[in-house]
């Protein structure tokens, strides 16, 4: 049985709409108008134990709603779901002890006390034996370098320091499933990389299943081979990240610099000329013949500098959001 099983999940909200001004308030008092918001609209996926999966979508796509349903914070409108064999919205103690939900824009740390005080509160909540608590805290300290920060008041911590303590507090009970909602939001590049390394190491040591949402594509490319993409509550893609890149952008970007001007017409035989001002050029070359095209170009044209690049991951994901690869949701067989 998959570690996380979701089948035809729907979560709809009934939202009150009111016209502006006093008249609108009076009308709403006697005849309230509602509309249905489909936050999650018939999505299905399975995640195996130990997998790290990127969960992508624009703002309002339904990512956080899905994570809240999986954590048992929200009751689904319809559909089937299970995590580690438990039904999340039943909120059984055995389930609550085996997962964690970390939200980069929310905090569980007690603001006016040192982070270690929250650690002790969580130890009591999860009834963690003292020996296990000290062993886990030592491990987390080694991975996150908590020593200098966990005895400082939380309100005096930097955002990066606080995020490290948030992760430590969430993982003291060694959960088997990690639901991570923007865990690196607002952090600098160095701290983002440090958090990514920690998540990867935790997954490696404990075989934890990770479902990660992030607007930073570096998080996803560094951690996840598989991605699930949703928009407006609907599933757009579920499959291998690299396969998606090859399907949406089946080309390499070839950037050229010349000492002497070369017209675009002269370069067209090597690939699709995207940009050319004579001294620089950008070509799209099919992946299958990228090396061949580059070798031919270097033997026939005097080139000052040449570089190969993959298309930006952000551009790939934007193409999925735009519906340019809508058929992929079915083509990948999930």
VOPAGU-2260 file (C-alpha; in pm, 1 decimal, decimal comma):
REM VOPAGU-2260
SITE   aa  ch    i         X         Y         Z
SITE  UNK   A    0       0,0       0,0       0,0
SITE  UNK   A    1     137,2     346,9     -85,3
SITE  UNK   A    2     257,5     560,5     204,4
SITE  UNK   A    3      28,9     840,3      81,0
SITE  UNK   A    4    -282,2     753,2    -120,5
SITE  UNK   A    5    -511,0    1020,0    -267,3
SITE  UNK   A    6    -802,1     932,2    -497,4
SITE  UNK   A    7   -1043,0    1186,5    -647,9
SITE  UNK   A    8    -984,9    1432,4    -364,2
SITE  UNK   A    9   -1208,9    1738,6    -361,7
SITE  UNK   A   10   -1221,2    2028,9    -119,2
SITE  UNK   A   11   -1482,7    2295,3    -192,5
SITE  UNK   A   12   -1557,5    2610,8       1,8
SITE  UNK   A   13   -1874,8    2817,1       9,6
SITE  UNK   A   14   -1765,5    3182,1       1,6
SITE  UNK   A   15   -1989,0    3477,7      86,5
SITE  UNK   A   16   -1986,4    3764,8    -165,1
SITE  UNK   A   17   -2100,1    4115,0     -70,7
SITE  UNK   A   18   -2137,2    4434,7    -269,3
SITE  UNK   A   19   -1951,4    4742,5    -147,0
SITE  UNK   A   20   -2105,8    5008,1      76,7
SITE  UNK   A   21   -2401,1    5031,2     314,8
SITE  UNK   A   22   -2654,2    4919,9      55,0
SITE  UNK   A   23   -2446,9    4611,7     -15,3
SITE  UNK   A   24   -2439,6    4531,3     357,4
SITE  UNK   A   25   -2817,9    4566,0     382,6
SITE  UNK   A   26   -2871,8    4339,5      79,8
SITE  UNK   A   27   -2632,8    4083,4     222,4
SITE  UNK   A   28   -2820,0    4086,5     552,5
SITE  UNK   A   29   -3148,0    3983,5     386,9
SITE  UNK   A   30   -3018,6    3778,1      91,8
SITE  UNK   A   31   -2663,7    3653,4     118,4
SITE  UNK   A   32   -2492,6    3548,5    -203,0
SITE  UNK   A   33   -2243,5    3266,1    -214,7
SITE  UNK   A   34   -2014,7    3110,0    -469,2
SITE  UNK   A   35   -1833,8    2777,6    -456,0
SITE  UNK   A   36   -1454,3    2782,4    -461,3
SITE  UNK   A   37   -1297,9    2457,1    -578,1
SITE  UNK   A   38    -969,9    2468,1    -385,2
SITE  UNK   A   39    -893,1    2104,9    -475,5
SITE  UNK   A   40   -1088,5    1952,3    -761,9
SITE  UNK   A   41   -1059,6    1578,3    -821,8
SITE  UNK   A   42    -687,2    1507,6    -785,2
SITE  UNK   A   43    -536,0    1160,7    -743,8
SITE  UNK   A   44    -182,0    1042,2    -671,9
SITE  UNK   A   45      13,0     779,3    -477,2
SITE  UNK   A   46     347,4     830,3    -303,4
SITE  UNK   A   47     561,5     536,1    -192,7
SITE  UNK   A   48     754,5     517,4     134,8
SITE  UNK   A   49    1084,9     707,1     119,2
SITE  UNK   A   50     993,8     912,6    -189,6
SITE  UNK   A   51    1063,8    1286,0    -205,6
SITE  UNK   A   52     803,9    1451,0    -429,3
SITE  UNK   A   53     779,6    1815,1    -535,4
SITE  UNK   A   54     427,1    1957,7    -519,0
SITE  UNK   A   55     411,8    2259,5    -749,5
SITE  UNK   A   56     155,7    2516,3    -852,6
SITE  UNK   A   57      96,9    2892,9    -861,2
SITE  UNK   A   58     -52,4    3082,2    -566,6
SITE  UNK   A   59    -406,3    2960,1    -503,1
SITE  UNK   A   60    -351,6    2631,0    -686,8
SITE  UNK   A   61    -458,7    2420,2    -388,0
SITE  UNK   A   62    -120,1    2298,8    -260,6
SITE  UNK   A   63    -155,1    2412,8     100,6
SITE  UNK   A   64    -518,4    2296,9     112,4
SITE  UNK   A   65    -407,9    1949,7       2,7
SITE  UNK   A   66    -137,8    1937,5     270,9
SITE  UNK   A   67    -389,6    2047,8     535,8
SITE  UNK   A   68    -628,5    1772,0     428,2
SITE  UNK   A   69    -345,4    1516,4     443,4
SITE  UNK   A   70    -252,9    1638,3     791,4
SITE  UNK   A   71    -612,6    1612,8     914,2
SITE  UNK   A   72    -658,3    1986,6     967,7
SITE  UNK   A   73    -929,9    1998,9     702,5
SITE  UNK   A   74   -1210,7    1756,4     620,4
SITE  UNK   A   75   -1234,8    1675,5     246,8
SITE  UNK   A   76   -1553,7    1741,7      54,1
SITE  UNK   A   77   -1519,7    1401,1    -113,5
SITE  UNK   A   78   -1264,3    1145,9    -219,3
SITE  UNK   A   79   -1045,7     880,6     -61,5
SITE  UNK   A   80    -715,9     939,0     116,6
SITE  UNK   A   81    -487,1     758,7     352,8
SITE  UNK   A   82    -142,8     826,3     499,8
SITE  UNK   A   83      49,4     527,8     639,7
SITE  UNK   A   84    -280,4     339,8     636,7
SITE  UNK   A   85    -458,5     603,6     849,1
SITE  UNK   A   86    -745,6     829,4     743,4
SITE  UNK   A   87    -608,0    1175,6     829,3
SITE  UNK   A   88    -931,4    1351,0     928,2
SITE  UNK   A   89    -996,5    1087,2    1196,9
SITE  UNK   A   90    -687,9    1231,0    1374,1
SITE  UNK   A   91    -598,9     909,8    1554,3
SITE  UNK   A   92    -315,2     945,0    1805,2
SITE  UNK   A   93    -113,1     675,7    1630,9
SITE  UNK   A   94    -125,8     883,7    1312,2
SITE  UNK   A   95     -53,5    1220,0    1472,2
SITE  UNK   A   96     266,7    1077,4    1621,0
SITE  UNK   A   97     405,2     973,0    1281,8
SITE  UNK   A   98     385,1    1280,1    1057,7
SITE  UNK   A   99     472,0    1646,9    1070,7
SITE  UNK   A  100     351,1    1956,1     886,5
SITE  UNK   A  101     596,3    2245,9     852,0
SITE  UNK   A  102     467,1    2572,4     707,0
SITE  UNK   A  103     725,6    2837,0     627,7
SITE  UNK   A  104     477,7    3118,3     693,0
SITE  UNK   A  105     353,7    2979,3    1027,0
SITE  UNK   A  106     540,4    2907,2    1346,6
SITE  UNK   A  107     502,0    2676,5    1640,9
SITE  UNK   A  108     790,0    2817,6    1847,7
SITE  UNK   A  109     697,2    3011,6    2162,6
SITE  UNK   A  110     786,3    3368,7    2069,0
SITE  UNK   A  111     919,5    3502,9    2400,2
SITE  UNK   A  112    1104,3    3189,1    2513,3
SITE  UNK   A  113    1415,7    3010,8    2384,4
SITE  UNK   A  114    1349,4    2747,5    2118,1
SITE  UNK   A  115    1463,2    2473,0    2353,4
SITE  UNK   A  116    1152,1    2541,8    2565,2
SITE  UNK   A  117     932,6    2453,5    2267,1
SITE  UNK   A  118    1141,3    2139,9    2218,5
SITE  UNK   A  119    1059,3    2037,9    2576,6
SITE  UNK   A  120     689,2    2110,3    2523,2
SITE  UNK   A  121     689,2    1889,8    2213,3
SITE  UNK   A  122     874,3    1617,5    2402,8
SITE  UNK   A  123     590,6    1614,2    2654,7
SITE  UNK   A  124     316,4    1628,5    2388,6
SITE  UNK   A  125     459,7    1332,3    2196,6
SITE  UNK   A  126     563,5    1153,0    2516,9
SITE  UNK   A  127     917,4    1105,1    2385,7
SITE  UNK   A  128    1140,6     911,9    2629,6
SITE  UNK   A  129    1424,4    1127,0    2764,1
SITE  UNK   A  130    1690,1     902,4    2611,8
SITE  UNK   A  131    1528,4     927,0    2265,3
SITE  UNK   A  132    1479,9    1303,2    2306,9
SITE  UNK   A  133    1847,3    1366,7    2386,4
SITE  UNK   A  134    1964,7    1134,8    2108,1
SITE  UNK   A  135    1738,0    1299,2    1848,7
SITE  UNK   A  136    1826,3    1651,3    1962,7
SITE  UNK   A  137    2196,7    1565,7    1936,5
SITE  UNK   A  138    2143,3    1436,2    1581,9
SITE  UNK   A  139    1945,9    1744,2    1480,4
SITE  UNK   A  140    2212,0    1966,1    1638,0
SITE  UNK   A  141    2479,2    1797,3    1425,7
SITE  UNK   A  142    2276,9    1842,0    1107,8
SITE  UNK   A  143    2146,5    2194,6    1170,1
SITE  UNK   A  144    2409,0    2344,0    1405,3
SITE  UNK   A  145    2149,7    2439,2    1666,2
SITE  UNK   A  146    2386,0    2492,6    1958,4
SITE  UNK   A  147    2437,2    2871,3    1921,6
SITE  UNK   A  148    2066,3    2949,7    1862,2
SITE  UNK   A  149    1831,9    2718,8    2052,2
SITE  UNK   A  150    1891,6    2892,9    2387,9
SITE  UNK   A  151    1817,7    3241,6    2249,8
SITE  UNK   A  152    1470,0    3396,5    2261,8
SITE  UNK   A  153    1285,3    3309,5    1944,4
SITE  UNK   A  154    1199,0    3673,7    1875,6
SITE  UNK   A  155    1572,3    3752,6    1867,3
SITE  UNK   A  156    1652,0    3487,0    1606,8
SITE  UNK   A  157    1705,6    3566,1    1240,7
SITE  UNK   A  158    1461,2    3411,9     992,5
SITE  UNK   A  159    1713,1    3143,2     897,8
SITE  UNK   A  160    1788,1    3057,5    1261,4
SITE  UNK   A  161    1417,8    3040,4    1341,1
SITE  UNK   A  162    1351,7    2811,5    1044,6
SITE  UNK   A  163    1621,7    2571,2    1163,4
SITE  UNK   A  164    1458,8    2560,5    1506,8
SITE  UNK   A  165    1113,1    2513,4    1349,1
SITE  UNK   A  166    1239,6    2208,2    1160,9
SITE  UNK   A  167    1404,2    2068,4    1472,5
SITE  UNK   A  168    1085,1    2112,9    1678,0
SITE  UNK   A  169     882,4    1941,0    1405,2
SITE  UNK   A  170    1118,4    1643,0    1379,6
SITE  UNK   A  171    1187,0    1562,0    1745,3
SITE  UNK   A  172     941,8    1271,9    1730,3
SITE  UNK   A  173    1112,1    1137,5    1415,1
SITE  UNK   A  174     808,1    1141,8    1184,8
SITE  UNK   A  175     784,3     901,7     892,6
SITE  UNK   A  176     601,4    1153,6     670,4
SITE  UNK   A  177     709,2    1515,7     620,5
SITE  UNK   A  178     460,2    1761,5     469,1
SITE  UNK   A  179     669,9    2071,1     395,6
SITE  UNK   A  180     496,6    2387,8     279,3
SITE  UNK   A  181     749,3    2649,1     162,5
SITE  UNK   A  182    1015,2    2555,9     422,1
SITE  UNK   A  183    1275,4    2793,1     269,1
SITE  UNK   A  184    1053,1    3093,9     201,9
SITE  UNK   A  185    1228,2    3424,6     271,8
SITE  UNK   A  186    1567,1    3264,5     340,3
SITE  UNK   A  187    1889,4    3372,8     173,8
SITE  UNK   A  188    2057,0    3147,3     -83,2
SITE  UNK   A  189    2306,4    3002,7     164,6
SITE  UNK   A  190    2041,3    2911,9     420,3
SITE  UNK   A  191    1814,5    2766,5     150,8
SITE  UNK   A  192    2095,7    2532,6      49,2
SITE  UNK   A  193    2157,0    2437,7     414,6
SITE  UNK   A  194    1789,1    2350,2     469,3
SITE  UNK   A  195    1782,2    2146,0     146,5
SITE  UNK   A  196    2088,7    1950,4     259,4
SITE  UNK   A  197    1921,9    1882,1     592,4
SITE  UNK   A  198    1598,4    1754,9     434,3
SITE  UNK   A  199    1794,8    1526,5     200,1
SITE  UNK   A  200    2004,2    1390,9     487,8
SITE  UNK   A  201    1696,3    1329,9     706,8
SITE  UNK   A  202    1533,3    1140,3     420,6
SITE  UNK   A  203    1850,0     935,6     371,8
SITE  UNK   A  204    1891,4     849,1     742,3
SITE  UNK   A  205    1531,6     768,8     829,0
SITE  UNK   A  206    1368,7     679,6     495,7
SITE  UNK   A  207    1106,6     947,7     552,8
SITE  UNK   A  208     848,9    1026,3     286,5
SITE  UNK   A  209     860,5    1395,4     185,4
SITE  UNK   A  210     595,1    1599,9       5,4
SITE  UNK   A  211     744,3    1943,1     -60,4
SITE  UNK   A  212     587,6    2262,4    -191,8
SITE  UNK   A  213     811,7    2550,8    -290,2
SITE  UNK   A  214     823,1    2846,7    -525,6
SITE  UNK   A  215    1202,9    2813,5    -535,5
SITE  UNK   A  216    1278,5    2575,5    -820,4
SITE  UNK   A  217    1624,8    2512,0    -672,8
SITE  UNK   A  218    1454,5    2333,2    -380,6
SITE  UNK   A  219    1267,7    2100,8    -613,5
SITE  UNK   A  220    1551,4    2030,4    -856,9
SITE  UNK   A  221    1789,4    1953,4    -569,0
SITE  UNK   A  222    1556,7    1719,6    -380,4
SITE  UNK   A  223    1291,0    1568,7    -606,9
SITE  UNK   A  224    1302,3    1338,2    -907,4
SITE  UNK   A  225     923,1    1334,9    -928,6
SITE  UNK   A  226     687,6    1631,6    -931,3
SITE  UNK   A  227     313,6    1678,2    -906,9
SITE  UNK   A  228     183,1    1997,9   -1067,4
SITE  UNK   A  229    -163,3    2138,5    -994,3
SITE  UNK   A  230    -338,0    2459,6   -1094,7
SITE  UNK   A  231    -682,9    2584,3    -996,8
SITE  UNK   A  232    -723,0    2265,9    -792,5
SITE  UNK   A  233    -672,3    2037,8   -1094,6
SITE  UNK   A  234    -389,0    1794,2   -1161,8
SITE  UNK   A  235    -177,3    1899,6   -1460,4
SITE  UNK   A  236     120,1    1665,5   -1436,5
SITE  UNK   A  237     249,6    1381,2   -1222,0
SITE  UNK   A  238     575,1    1219,6   -1321,4
SITE  UNK   A  239     949,9    1242,5   -1364,4
SITE  UNK   A  240    1090,7    1595,1   -1348,8
SITE  UNK   A  241    1356,8    1534,0   -1616,2
SITE  UNK   A  242    1103,7    1371,0   -1847,6
SITE  UNK   A  243     887,5    1681,8   -1818,7
SITE  UNK   A  244    1181,5    1904,3   -1910,7
SITE  UNK   A  245    1263,5    1690,8   -2214,2
SITE  UNK   A  246     902,2    1690,9   -2331,5
SITE  UNK   A  247     831,0    2059,2   -2284,3
SITE  UNK   A  248    1172,3    2176,8   -2402,7
SITE  UNK   A  249    1325,2    1906,3   -2628,2
SITE  UNK   A  250    1622,3    2129,5   -2705,6
SITE  UNK   A  251    1944,0    2266,7   -2562,0
SITE  UNK   A  252    2026,9    2636,4   -2562,7
SITE  UNK   A  253    2348,4    2708,1   -2752,0
SITE  UNK   A  254    2501,0    3052,0   -2681,7
SITE  UNK   A  255    2770,6    3178,7   -2916,1
SITE  UNK   A  256    3010,3    3474,6   -2927,9
SITE  UNK   A  257    3204,8    3575,5   -3237,4
SITE  UNK   A  258    3506,7    3796,4   -3301,8
SITE  UNK   A  259    3366,0    3885,0   -3642,8
SITE  UNK   A  260    2996,8    3932,1   -3733,1
SITE  UNK   A  261    2798,3    3636,6   -3864,5
SITE  UNK   A  262    2445,8    3666,4   -4009,5
SITE  UNK   A  263    2159,9    3461,9   -3867,8
SITE  UNK   A  264    2112,5    3293,4   -4206,3
SITE  UNK   A  265    2459,6    3138,0   -4178,3
SITE  UNK   A  266    2373,1    2984,4   -3839,5
SITE  UNK   A  267    2028,3    2849,5   -3929,6
SITE  UNK   A  268    2166,9    2518,3   -4054,5
SITE  UNK   A  269    2283,6    2431,6   -3700,5
SITE  UNK   A  270    1957,3    2499,7   -3515,5
SITE  UNK   A  271    1673,0    2744,5   -3461,1
SITE  UNK   A  272    1816,4    3096,5   -3431,9
SITE  UNK   A  273    1638,3    3269,2   -3142,1
SITE  UNK   A  274    1862,1    3574,9   -3115,7
SITE  UNK   A  275    2143,5    3710,8   -3332,3
SITE  UNK   A  276    2307,2    4053,3   -3347,9
SITE  UNK   A  277    2610,1    3946,9   -3550,8
SITE  UNK   A  278    2856,3    3914,6   -3262,1
SITE  UNK   A  279    2637,6    3701,4   -3032,7
SITE  UNK   A  280    2372,4    3442,0   -3106,6
SITE  UNK   A  281    2135,8    3207,6   -2922,9
SITE  UNK   A  282    2026,5    2883,9   -3089,8
SITE  UNK   A  283    1783,1    2611,0   -2989,6
SITE  UNK   A  284    1936,1    2276,3   -3087,0
SITE  UNK   A  285    1749,3    1942,3   -3056,1
SITE  UNK   A  286    1886,2    1747,1   -2757,7
SITE  UNK   A  287    1955,5    1435,4   -2964,1
SITE  UNK   A  288    2191,7    1620,2   -3197,5
SITE  UNK   A  289    2324,8    1893,8   -2969,0
SITE  UNK   A  290    2684,1    1761,4   -2956,3
SITE  UNK   A  291    2684,6    1691,4   -3328,9
SITE  UNK   A  292    2558,0    2043,1   -3410,1
SITE  UNK   A  293    2815,5    2206,3   -3181,8
SITE  UNK   A  294    3102,2    2006,5   -3334,4
SITE  UNK   A  295    2992,5    2093,4   -3688,3
SITE  UNK   A  296    2954,3    2459,8   -3598,5
SITE  UNK   A  297    3303,1    2480,3   -3443,8
SITE  UNK   A  298    3464,4    2330,2   -3753,0
SITE  UNK   A  299    3283,6    2556,0   -3998,9
SITE  UNK   A  300    3261,3    2889,2   -3816,8
SITE  UNK   A  301    3519,6    3081,1   -3615,0
SITE  UNK   A  302    3367,9    3101,8   -3266,5
SITE  UNK   A  303    3515,9    3300,4   -2980,0
SITE  UNK   A  304    3309,7    3132,4   -2705,4
SITE  UNK   A  305    3036,1    2869,8   -2685,8
SITE  UNK   A  306    2817,9    2745,6   -2397,3
SITE  UNK   A  307    2539,6    2486,5   -2366,9
SITE  UNK   A  308    2249,6    2540,7   -2125,9
SITE  UNK   A  309    1923,8    2368,9   -2037,0
SITE  UNK   A  310    1608,4    2582,9   -2047,8
SITE  UNK   A  311    1527,7    2751,0   -1716,3
SITE  UNK   A  312    1313,5    2526,3   -1496,3
SITE  UNK   A  313    1089,8    2826,2   -1417,3
SITE  UNK   A  314    1007,8    2854,7   -1789,4
SITE  UNK   A  315     923,3    2484,3   -1804,1
SITE  UNK   A  316     681,1    2510,4   -1512,9
SITE  UNK   A  317     522,8    2824,7   -1658,9
SITE  UNK   A  318     452,9    2626,4   -1976,1
SITE  UNK   A  319     273,5    2362,3   -1770,3
SITE  UNK   A  320      64,8    2629,1   -1593,3
SITE  UNK   A  321     -21,7    2780,5   -1929,8
SITE  UNK   A  322    -172,4    2447,1   -2039,1
SITE  UNK   A  323      81,7    2384,2   -2313,6
SITE  UNK   A  324     140,2    2029,8   -2190,1
SITE  UNK   A  325    -203,2    1944,4   -2057,7
SITE  UNK   A  326    -192,7    1597,0   -2215,6
SITE  UNK   A  327     108,4    1499,2   -2004,1
SITE  UNK   A  328    -114,3    1425,8   -1703,8
SITE  UNK   A  329    -247,0    1127,9   -1901,1
SITE  UNK   A  330      62,3    1050,3   -2106,7
SITE  UNK   A  331     281,7     961,5   -1811,2
SITE  UNK   A  332      53,1     677,0   -1707,6
SITE  UNK   A  333     -18,0     789,7   -1351,0
